[in-house]
């Protein structure tokens, strides 16, 4: 089977959760014996060499926070064309030309449109059919939630977010109508989409994302951090969790605790604490996580599955996490503790630091291996359904 995939950014470096998700799908498709070509933008400044199956649509600013004046141009065009801002920001003729060129080279058996933000490609008839919609989140729900957040968003931003939520809901409905399959990451997302288009229920497939592949048990583990947090903080939804942790949890912890926070964008959150260090991007997530006595996932909003949760569990290191951070995770190992409140999170962190729990690398590796096997099998099953003559799923 030959698969064409279009996504908004090259995922091979896996620097964000969205990139990890896309790369997981690509690896599974290739590993079960199918051929795949990907067309996507290259993030501005990225000089890495992508795999041979990748075809670049040129450099592009992916994150709004880093786009500068372009963000205002995208916003103006969104209002002029009646489109959502988050779809308009990725729309360009160079992207269309790149996809058209690749699509014309060979005969593809299907096209995967990766991300709701690329829904405008549904209007182009040159895409090889049938179509598969890979939804990383129920984007309309995410934007609707942000639109009512008066603490973090001013009235202008809330208006833009509310408008995007309405337009994205229509776009998601269009995806559900026109695509042979919809791929989601949680049962909740399947139920949400099925409520929008009840006749699509049997065509919505849920996948338990495996995240990044982690190395096995370390020969010698250097534990020099008490608390570690890993995430991509450029995205508003993720940054809310870090803001909550810094304002509500850190004041309840001893000033002697060594707390390190890894990931791009953390500096946007004020840090008045001398014992808290923002490390920025780290090359190896597993090495960072295994330096910690306890890994914390302070998620307070969002949808979809948390890549940092998957990585933390796979690392086998004791973890403290909010209930929402475990969305999409059904099997929870013994070294993972759930904190409902800031006070409970601070208490569990203090316990894990003062009386360290030994990591369970074998359990983490086994959990990750089982999840990867199930994911690969699910992807193969979905593609086999596409291949089956007369099959509608």
C-alpha positions in Angstrom: 0.0 0.0 0.0 1.3 3.5 -0.9 0.3 6.3 1.5 0.5 10.0 1.0 0.5 12.1 4.2 0.3 15.9 4.6 1.2 17.6 7.8 2.0 21.1 8.8 5.6 20.5 10.0 8.4 17.9 9.5 8.1 15.6 12.5 11.3 13.7 12.5 13.1 15.6 15.2 10.1 15.0 17.5 10.5 18.3 19.4 6.8 18.7 20.2 4.0 16.3 21.2 2.4 16.9 17.8 5.5 15.9 16.0 5.9 12.7 18.2 2.3 11.8 17.3 2.8 12.2 13.6 6.1 10.3 13.6 4.5 7.5 15.5 2.0 7.1 12.8 4.7 7.2 10.1 6.9 4.7 11.8 4.0 2.3 12.3 2.9 2.6 8.7 6.4 1.9 7.4 7.2 -0.8 9.9 4.2 -2.9 8.8 5.5 -2.8 5.2 3.6 0.1 3.6 5.3 2.8 1.6 4.8 6.5 2.6 5.6 9.9 1.4 5.1 13.0 3.6 4.7 16.6 2.5 5.1 19.3 5.2 6.7 22.6 6.0 10.2 22.8 7.4 10.3 24.8 10.6 12.2 28.1 10.1 15.8 27.6 11.2 15.7 23.8 11.1 18.8 22.6 9.4 18.4 18.9 10.2 18.3 16.3 7.4 14.8 14.7 7.2 14.3 11.1 6.1 14.1 10.3 2.3 10.3 10.0 2.4 9.9 13.7 3.5 9.2 16.4 0.9 9.4 20.0 2.1 6.9 22.7 1.2 9.5 25.3 2.3 10.3 27.0 5.5 7.5 28.2 7.7 6.8 29.7 11.1 4.9 27.0 12.9 4.3 28.6 16.4 2.4 31.9 16.4 4.5 33.2 19.3 7.6 33.1 17.1 6.0 34.4 13.9 6.3 38.1 14.7 4.3 40.5 12.3 3.3 37.5 10.1 0.7 36.6 12.8 -1.2 39.8 12.2 -1.1 39.2 8.4 -2.5 35.7 8.9 -5.2 37.1 11.2 -6.3 39.7 8.7 -6.5 37.1 5.9 -8.5 34.8 8.2 -11.2 37.5 8.6 -11.1 38.5 5.0 -11.6 34.9 3.8 -14.0 33.8 6.6 -11.6 31.1 7.7 -10.3 30.1 11.1 -7.0 31.8 12.1 -5.3 28.4 12.9 -6.1 27.1 9.4 -5.2 30.3 7.6 -1.7 30.5 9.1 -0.7 27.3 7.4 -2.3 28.0 4.0 -0.1 28.8 1.0 0.2 28.1 -2.7 3.7 26.8 -2.2 2.2 24.0 0.1 -0.5 23.3 -2.5 2.1 23.1 -5.3 4.4 20.8 -3.3 1.5 18.4 -2.5 0.3 18.4 -6.0 3.7 17.7 -7.4 4.3 14.7 -5.1 0.8 13.3 -5.6 1.3 13.3 -9.4 4.5 11.2 -9.2 2.9 7.9 -8.3 -0.4 6.1 -7.6 -1.3 6.4 -3.9 -3.9 4.2 -2.2 -5.0 6.9 0.3 -4.1 10.3 1.7 -3.8 11.1 5.4 -4.5 14.7 6.3 -2.7 15.2 9.6 -4.2 17.9 11.8 -7.5 19.8 11.6 -5.5 22.9 10.7 -5.0 21.4 7.2 -8.7 21.0 6.6 -8.6 23.4 3.7 -6.9 20.6 1.6 -10.4 19.0 1.5 -11.3 21.5 -1.2 -8.6 20.1 -3.6 -9.7 17.2 -5.8 -6.1 16.1 -6.7 -5.6 14.4 -3.3 -5.6 10.6 -3.8 -8.7 9.1 -2.3 -9.9 7.7 0.1 -9.0 10.3 2.7 -8.0 9.7 6.4 -8.3 12.4 9.0 -5.7 12.3 11.7 -7.1 14.4 14.6 -4.6 15.2 17.3 -7.3 16.8 19.4 -10.9 18.0 19.1 -9.6 21.4 18.2 -13.0 23.1 18.3 -13.4 22.1 22.0 -9.9 23.3 22.9 -10.5 26.7 21.4 -13.9 27.0 22.9 -12.4 26.4 26.3 -9.7 29.0 25.8 -12.3 31.5 24.6 -14.0 31.6 28.0 -10.7 31.8 30.0 -10.9 35.4 31.3 -7.8 35.0 33.5 -5.3 34.3 30.7 -6.9 35.8 27.6 -8.0 39.4 27.0 -11.3 40.2 25.3 -9.7 40.5 21.8 -8.0 37.1 22.0 -11.1 35.5 23.4 -13.1 36.8 20.5 -10.6 35.4 18.0 -10.6 32.0 19.9 -14.4 31.9 20.0 -14.6 32.6 16.2 -12.0 29.8 15.5 -13.9 27.4 17.7 -17.1 27.9 15.7 -15.3 27.6 12.3 -13.3 24.6 13.5 -16.4 22.8 14.6 -17.8 23.1 11.0 -14.5 21.9 9.6 -14.4 18.9 11.8 -17.9 18.0 10.7 -16.7 18.3 7.1 -13.8 16.0 7.8 -16.1 13.4 9.4 -18.4 13.5 6.3 -15.8 13.3 3.6 -13.1 11.1 5.1 -13.2 7.3 5.0 -11.6 7.1 8.5 -10.9 9.4 11.4 -8.0 8.6 13.7 -8.2 9.9 17.3 -6.2 9.4 20.4 -8.8 8.9 23.2 -12.2 7.4 23.6 -13.6 10.8 24.7 -12.6 12.3 21.4 -14.3 9.5 19.5 -17.5 10.1 21.5 -17.3 13.9 20.8 -16.9 13.4 17.1 -19.6 10.8 16.9 -22.0 13.2 18.5 -21.3 15.6 15.7 -21.7 13.0 13.0 -23.4 9.8 14.4 -23.1 8.0 11.1 -19.3 8.2 11.4 -19.0 6.2 14.6 -17.8 3.0 12.9 -15.3 4.9 10.9 -13.6 6.5 13.9 -10.5 4.6 15.1 -8.9 5.1 18.5 -5.1 4.7 18.8 -3.1 4.4 22.0 -0.1 6.5 21.1 3.3 5.0 22.1 5.3 8.3 22.2 9.1 8.3 21.8 11.1 5.1 22.0 13.2 5.1 25.1 16.5 3.4 25.9 16.6 0.5 28.3 17.7 0.5 31.9 20.7 2.9 32.3 24.0 1.4 33.4 24.5 4.1 35.9 21.8 6.6 36.7 22.9 10.1 37.8 20.2 11.4 40.1 20.9 15.1 40.6 17.4 16.6 40.5 14.6 16.4 43.0 11.8 17.3 40.7 11.7 17.3 36.9 9.0 18.6 34.5 9.2 18.1 30.7 6.9 19.8 28.2 6.5 22.1 25.2 5.5 25.5 26.7 5.1 27.6 23.6 1.5 26.3 23.4 -1.0 28.2 25.6 -2.7 25.0 26.8 0.5 23.5 28.0 1.8 26.7 29.5 -1.3 26.9 31.8 -0.1 23.9 33.6 3.4 25.3 34.2 1.8 28.6 35.4 -0.3 26.7 37.9 2.7 24.7 39.1 4.8 27.8 39.6 2.1 29.8 41.3 0.3 27.1 43.3 2.6 24.2 43.9 6.2 25.6 44.2 5.4 27.8 47.2 4.3 24.7 49.1 7.7 23.0 48.5 10.9 23.4 50.5 13.3 26.0 49.0 16.0 23.4 49.1 14.4 21.2 46.4 16.2 21.2 43.1 13.5 21.7 40.5 14.3 21.7 36.8 11.9 22.4 34.0 12.8 21.3 30.4 11.2 22.4 27.1 11.0 25.4 24.9 8.9 28.4 26.0 9.1 28.1 29.8 10.7 31.5 30.1 7.3 33.1 29.3 6.3 32.0 32.8 7.8 34.2 35.6 10.3 32.3 37.8 11.1 34.1 41.1 12.5 31.0 42.7 16.3 30.5 42.9 15.8 26.7 43.2 13.8 26.4 40.0 15.8 26.2 36.7 14.5 26.5 33.2 16.7 24.2 31.1 15.1 24.9 27.7 15.1 22.2 25.0 16.8 18.9 26.0 18.1 16.5 23.4 17.2 13.3 25.4 13.9 13.3 27.2 14.7 9.9 28.9 18.1 11.1 30.2 16.5 14.2 31.7 13.6 12.2 33.3 16.0 9.6 34.8 17.9 12.4 36.5 14.9 13.1 38.7 13.7 11.6 42.0 10.2 12.4 40.9 8.7 13.5 37.5 5.7 15.9 37.7 3.1 16.4 35.0 1.0 19.5 36.1 -1.6 19.5 33.4 -4.7 21.5 34.1 -6.4 21.8 30.7 -6.3 20.4 27.2 -7.5 17.4 25.3 -5.9 14.4 23.5 -3.2 12.3 25.0 -0.1 13.8 26.8 3.1 12.8 25.2 5.1 13.8 28.3 2.9 11.5 30.3 3.7 8.6 28.0 7.4 9.4 28.2 7.4 9.7 31.9 5.7 6.4 32.4 8.0 4.7 29.9 11.1 6.0 31.8 10.0 4.1 34.8 10.6 7.0 37.2 8.2 7.8 40.1 5.6 10.3 38.8 3.1 12.7 40.3 0.4 13.8 37.8 -3.0 15.5 37.7 -6.0 13.4 36.6 -6.3 15.3 33.3 -2.7 14.5 32.6 -3.7 10.8 32.4 -6.3 11.3 29.8 -6.1 8.5 27.2 -4.0 6.3 29.5 -5.9 3.2 30.8 -3.1 1.2 32.3 -1.4 3.1 35.2 1.7 1.5 36.7 2.3 1.4 40.5 4.9 4.2 40.4 2.4 6.8 39.2 0.6 8.9 41.8 -2.4 11.1 41.0 -2.8 14.5 42.6 -6.2 16.3 42.5 -5.1 19.6 44.0 -2.0 21.7 44.4 -1.8 20.8 48.1 -2.0 17.1 47.3 0.6 17.4 44.5 3.0 19.2 46.9 2.5 16.6 49.6 3.2 13.7 47.1 6.3 15.5 45.8 7.7 16.0 49.3 7.1 12.3 50.1 8.9 11.1 46.9 11.9 13.4 47.5 12.3 12.7 51.3 11.7 9.0 50.9 12.7 8.2 47.4 10.9 5.4 45.6 13.1 3.2 43.5 12.5 3.5 39.7 11.2 0.5 37.9 12.9 0.6 34.5 11.7 -2.9 33.6 8.1 -2.0 34.2 8.4 1.2 32.2 10.1 -0.6 29.3 7.4 -3.4 29.4 4.6 -0.8 29.5 6.1 1.1 26.5 6.7 -2.1 24.5 3.2 -3.3 25.0 1.8 0.1 24.0 3.9 0.2 20.8 2.9 -3.3 19.8 -0.8 -2.5 20.3 -0.5 0.8 18.4 1.2 -0.8 15.4 -1.4 -3.5 15.3 -4.2 -0.9 15.4 -2.7 1.1 12.5 -2.3 -2.0 10.4 -5.9 -2.9 11.1 -7.1 0.5 10.0 -5.1 0.5 6.8 -6.2 -3.1 6.0 -9.8 -1.9 6.3 -9.1 0.8 3.7 -7.6 -1.9 1.4 -10.6 -4.3 1.8 -12.9 -4.0 -1.2 -16.3 -2.7 -0.3 -15.3 -2.1 3.3 -16.6 1.3 4.6 -14.5 1.5 7.8 
